[in-house]
Amino acid sequence: MSLFWLCFSALWNQLKRKDPSRGRNLFFLLYVCVQFVFGSLFLASNSKFTQLAFINFRGFPGGPSAYEQKMFSIGVDEISNVSYVLANWLADSLLVWRCVIIYRDFGVLSWRIVFAITGLMQLASYGKYRDSSIPTLEVF
């Protein structure tokens, strides 16, 4: 909450001034707000799912761990998983953008190589979550 407020207030104060980077500051203000919403959704829904597993249904056969594996598809857990994945994708995209900004002055070839490598890693992270909603009983 405090990190969100620091970023929000700093970006809001910069938006009040008329400078050429107003559009970029507005984008980052929106980005910070969206990340805050995703983080809040994740925290609230994950807390509720943990409450369900360890308090409300503590007598579930197999214990809380079995409850979490069996009830992975209930709405509160889906909200948690989706908000986590979307926030992770947004954070990874920001890191790709930062790598491009850092390496853009090293020449055209190095900038393109860095963008290709980080972009491919970003695309690979999209595929990583494709089958993660299917539970397995394997431990390793």
C-alpha positions as CSV (number, residue, x, y, z in Angstrom):
1,M,0.0,0.0,0.0
2,S,2.8,2.4,0.9
3,L,4.7,1.7,-2.3
4,F,1.5,2.2,-4.3
5,W,0.9,5.5,-2.6
6,L,4.5,6.7,-3.1
7,C,4.3,5.9,-6.9
8,F,0.8,7.3,-7.3
9,S,1.6,10.6,-5.5
10,A,4.9,11.1,-7.4
11,L,3.2,10.4,-10.8
12,W,0.2,12.5,-9.9
13,N,2.4,15.5,-9.0
14,Q,4.3,15.1,-12.3
15,L,1.0,15.0,-14.2
16,K,0.0,18.4,-12.8
17,R,3.0,20.0,-14.6
18,K,2.9,20.5,-18.3
19,D,5.9,18.6,-19.6
20,P,6.5,16.5,-22.7
21,S,6.4,13.3,-20.8
22,R,2.8,13.7,-19.7
23,G,1.6,10.7,-21.8
24,R,4.3,8.4,-20.4
25,N,3.5,9.5,-16.8
26,L,-0.2,8.9,-17.4
27,F,0.6,5.4,-18.7
28,F,2.7,4.6,-15.6
29,L,0.0,6.0,-13.3
30,L,-2.5,3.6,-15.0
31,Y,0.0,0.8,-14.8
32,V,0.6,1.4,-11.0
33,C,-3.2,1.4,-10.4
34,V,-3.8,-1.8,-12.4
35,Q,-0.9,-3.5,-10.5
36,F,-2.4,-2.4,-7.2
37,V,-5.8,-3.8,-8.1
38,F,-4.3,-7.1,-9.2
39,G,-2.2,-7.3,-6.1
40,S,-5.2,-6.5,-3.9
41,L,-7.4,-9.1,-5.6
42,F,-4.7,-11.7,-5.2
43,L,-4.1,-10.9,-1.5
44,A,-7.8,-10.9,-0.7
45,S,-8.8,-14.0,-2.6
46,N,-5.8,-16.0,-1.5
47,S,-6.5,-15.1,2.1
48,K,-10.1,-16.2,1.7
49,F,-9.1,-19.5,0.1
50,T,-6.6,-20.1,2.9
51,Q,-9.3,-19.4,5.4
52,L,-11.6,-21.9,3.7
53,A,-8.9,-24.6,3.7
54,F,-7.5,-24.1,7.3
55,I,-10.5,-22.8,9.2
56,N,-13.9,-23.4,7.6
57,F,-13.2,-26.9,6.2
58,R,-10.4,-28.0,8.5
59,G,-12.0,-31.4,8.8
60,F,-11.8,-32.1,5.1
61,P,-10.5,-35.7,4.5
62,G,-6.7,-35.3,3.9
63,G,-6.5,-31.9,5.6
64,P,-6.0,-28.4,4.2
65,S,-3.6,-29.5,1.5
66,A,-6.1,-32.0,0.1
67,Y,-8.8,-29.4,0.2
68,E,-6.7,-26.9,-1.8
69,Q,-5.9,-29.6,-4.4
70,K,-9.6,-30.7,-4.6
71,M,-11.1,-27.3,-4.7
72,F,-8.7,-25.5,-7.0
73,S,-11.4,-24.5,-9.4
74,I,-13.7,-22.6,-7.0
75,G,-14.2,-18.9,-7.8
76,V,-12.1,-17.5,-5.0
77,D,-9.0,-19.5,-6.0
78,E,-9.5,-18.7,-9.7
79,I,-9.6,-15.0,-8.9
80,S,-6.3,-15.4,-7.0
81,N,-4.6,-17.3,-9.8
82,V,-5.8,-15.1,-12.6
83,S,-4.8,-11.9,-10.9
84,Y,-1.4,-13.3,-10.0
85,V,-0.7,-14.4,-13.6
86,L,-1.9,-11.1,-15.1
87,A,0.2,-9.0,-12.6
88,N,3.2,-11.2,-13.4
89,W,2.8,-10.7,-17.1
90,L,2.5,-6.9,-16.7
91,A,5.6,-6.9,-14.4
92,D,7.5,-9.0,-17.0
93,S,6.5,-6.7,-19.8
94,L,7.8,-3.7,-17.8
95,L,11.1,-5.5,-17.3
96,V,11.4,-6.2,-21.1
97,W,10.7,-2.5,-21.7
98,R,13.4,-1.5,-19.2
99,C,15.9,-3.8,-20.9
100,V,15.2,-2.2,-24.2
101,I,15.6,1.3,-22.8
102,I,18.9,0.3,-21.2
103,Y,20.4,-1.3,-24.3
104,R,19.0,1.0,-27.0
105,D,22.1,3.2,-26.9
106,F,24.5,0.3,-27.5
107,G,23.8,0.1,-31.2
108,V,21.1,-1.2,-33.4
109,L,22.2,-4.8,-33.4
110,S,22.6,-5.2,-29.7
111,W,19.2,-3.5,-29.1
112,R,17.5,-5.9,-31.4
113,I,19.2,-8.9,-29.9
114,V,18.3,-7.9,-26.4
115,F,14.7,-7.2,-27.5
116,A,14.5,-10.6,-29.3
117,I,15.8,-12.5,-26.3
118,T,13.7,-10.8,-23.7
119,G,10.6,-10.9,-26.0
120,L,11.0,-14.6,-26.5
121,M,11.3,-15.1,-22.8
122,Q,8.2,-13.1,-22.3
123,L,6.3,-15.2,-24.9
124,A,7.6,-18.4,-23.2
125,S,6.1,-17.1,-19.9
126,Y,2.7,-16.9,-21.6
127,G,2.9,-20.6,-22.5
128,K,4.1,-21.5,-19.0
129,Y,0.7,-20.8,-17.5
130,R,-1.4,-22.5,-20.2
131,D,-1.7,-25.9,-18.5
132,S,-1.0,-24.7,-14.9
133,S,-4.7,-24.8,-14.0
134,I,-4.8,-28.6,-14.4
135,P,-4.0,-30.1,-11.0
136,T,-1.7,-33.1,-10.7
137,L,-1.1,-35.3,-7.7
138,E,2.6,-35.6,-8.4
139,V,4.8,-34.0,-5.8
140,F,7.9,-33.5,-8.0
